[in-house]
Amino acid sequence: LASRSPQRERYACVIFNGALQFFADQDDTLASAAALLRPGGRIVIAHVHGASFVRQENSGNRAVAVSTLPTRKELEAAATRLGMIVEEDALSAETGGEDFYLFSLIRLLT
């Protein structure tokens, strides 16, 4: 039966550019994105204004930003559950993603 099923396309990258805060269940969203990746693929989560901006959006109007951006610790926990590792851009690391947010979750090759 599996041999008759169409092969699901696998992608090198899934990008959430200024978008992850619009998903209420980020764990489920990241798991769905991870399922689309080929081994070695990555999920990129970026926001040019950073986590502090998104928190302000979220506190001011939850209809606009239903979630906040995950902390590095939260991303590492999600990555562990998904068989991935976390990589943070150097500029993002300077402020912990507060002023500029750029993280990648990289799927292990196995």
FIMAR-205012 format. One record per residue (C-alpha): residue number from 1; residue in three letters; chain; z, y, x. Coordinates in steps of 0.001 Angstrom, whole numbers, plus 500000, padded with zeros to 6 digits. Layout:
N
[NUM, ALA, A, [Z, Y, X]]
...
***
This chain:
110
[1, LEU, A, [500000, 500000, 500000]]
[2, ALA, A, [500864, 502437, 502783]]
[3, SER, A, [497470, 501861, 504369]]
[4, ARG, A, [495802, 502864, 501080]]
[5, SER, A, [497833, 506060, 500741]]
[6, PRO, A, [496103, 509166, 502039]]
[7, GLN, A, [497489, 510367, 505351]]
[8, ARG, A, [499575, 513461, 504956]]
[9, GLU, A, [498462, 516266, 507221]]
[10, ARG, A, [500913, 517163, 509976]]
[11, TYR, A, [501130, 520671, 511354]]
[12, ALA, A, [502091, 522163, 514709]]
[13, CYS, A, [503974, 525075, 513178]]
[14, VAL, A, [505464, 526360, 509924]]
[15, ILE, A, [506328, 530070, 510023]]
[16, PHE, A, [508833, 531993, 507906]]
[17, ASN, A, [508090, 535598, 508858]]
[18, GLY, A, [510496, 537836, 506975]]
[19, ALA, A, [510669, 535186, 504270]]
[20, LEU, A, [513503, 532649, 504636]]
[21, GLN, A, [515929, 534937, 502791]]
[22, PHE, A, [513847, 534494, 499642]]
[23, PHE, A, [514789, 530791, 499394]]
[24, ALA, A, [518123, 529997, 497727]]
[25, ASP, A, [518460, 526514, 499253]]
[26, GLN, A, [517617, 527063, 502898]]
[27, ASP, A, [518635, 523532, 503938]]
[28, ASP, A, [516151, 522045, 501480]]
[29, THR, A, [513511, 524595, 502506]]
[30, LEU, A, [513902, 523753, 506192]]
[31, ALA, A, [513869, 520009, 505451]]
[32, SER, A, [510639, 520410, 503464]]
[33, ALA, A, [509083, 522405, 506305]]
[34, ALA, A, [510239, 519839, 508881]]
[35, ALA, A, [508588, 517058, 506878]]
[36, LEU, A, [505239, 518814, 507386]]
[37, LEU, A, [505525, 518878, 511179]]
[38, ARG, A, [504021, 516523, 513689]]
[39, PRO, A, [506232, 515424, 516606]]
[40, GLY, A, [506816, 518409, 518880]]
[41, GLY, A, [506001, 520822, 516047]]
[42, ARG, A, [508179, 523794, 515260]]
[43, ILE, A, [509551, 525898, 512460]]
[44, VAL, A, [509586, 529577, 513403]]
[45, ILE, A, [511996, 531880, 511564]]
[46, ALA, A, [511476, 535576, 512249]]
[47, HIS, A, [512539, 538913, 510859]]
[48, VAL, A, [511585, 542124, 512645]]
[49, HIS, A, [514674, 543985, 511354]]
[50, GLY, A, [517154, 541182, 512017]]
[51, ALA, A, [519998, 539471, 510222]]
[52, SER, A, [522007, 542656, 509611]]
[53, PHE, A, [519132, 544168, 507597]]
[54, VAL, A, [518814, 541013, 505508]]
[55, ARG, A, [522574, 540960, 504817]]
[56, GLN, A, [522307, 544551, 503538]]
[57, GLU, A, [519355, 543567, 501332]]
[58, ASN, A, [521313, 540594, 500023]]
[59, SER, A, [524467, 542590, 499261]]
[60, GLY, A, [522487, 545403, 497651]]
[61, ASN, A, [520205, 543335, 495444]]
[62, ARG, A, [520351, 539539, 495352]]
[63, ALA, A, [517181, 539528, 493275]]
[64, VAL, A, [515383, 540792, 496388]]
[65, ALA, A, [517065, 538672, 499067]]
[66, VAL, A, [518734, 535638, 497515]]
[67, SER, A, [520115, 534449, 500878]]
[68, THR, A, [520979, 535760, 504305]]
[69, LEU, A, [519505, 534532, 507563]]
[70, PRO, A, [521307, 531552, 509074]]
[71, THR, A, [523465, 532040, 512153]]
[72, ARG, A, [522630, 530151, 515318]]
[73, LYS, A, [525494, 527757, 514532]]
[74, GLU, A, [524074, 527114, 511048]]
[75, LEU, A, [520603, 526564, 512514]]
[76, GLU, A, [521990, 524138, 515080]]
[77, ALA, A, [523693, 522140, 512309]]
[78, ALA, A, [520443, 522052, 510318]]
[79, ALA, A, [518472, 521095, 513418]]
[80, THR, A, [520838, 518208, 514131]]
[81, ARG, A, [520406, 516891, 510572]]
[82, LEU, A, [516618, 517169, 510906]]
[83, GLY, A, [516250, 515666, 514393]]
[84, MET, A, [515309, 519011, 515903]]
[85, ILE, A, [516583, 521427, 518540]]
[86, VAL, A, [517030, 525216, 518356]]
[87, GLU, A, [515337, 527732, 520624]]
[88, GLU, A, [516099, 531455, 520447]]
[89, ASP, A, [513939, 534282, 521758]]
[90, ALA, A, [515594, 536279, 524586]]
[91, LEU, A, [515381, 539592, 522686]]
[92, SER, A, [516943, 537976, 519623]]
[93, ALA, A, [519696, 536451, 521773]]
[94, GLU, A, [520765, 539892, 523023]]
[95, THR, A, [522254, 540691, 519606]]
[96, GLY, A, [522604, 537197, 518149]]
[97, GLY, A, [519655, 537909, 515880]]
[98, GLU, A, [521346, 540926, 514331]]
[99, ASP, A, [518689, 543548, 515214]]
[100, PHE, A, [515698, 541272, 515819]]
[101, TYR, A, [515671, 537661, 514614]]
[102, LEU, A, [513470, 534994, 516176]]
[103, PHE, A, [514456, 531338, 516252]]
[104, SER, A, [512462, 528132, 516462]]
[105, LEU, A, [513505, 524678, 515355]]
[106, ILE, A, [511532, 522195, 517423]]
[107, ARG, A, [510949, 518663, 516228]]
[108, LEU, A, [511721, 516034, 518813]]
[109, LEU, A, [508826, 513925, 520047]]
[110, THR, A, [510170, 510665, 518621]]
***
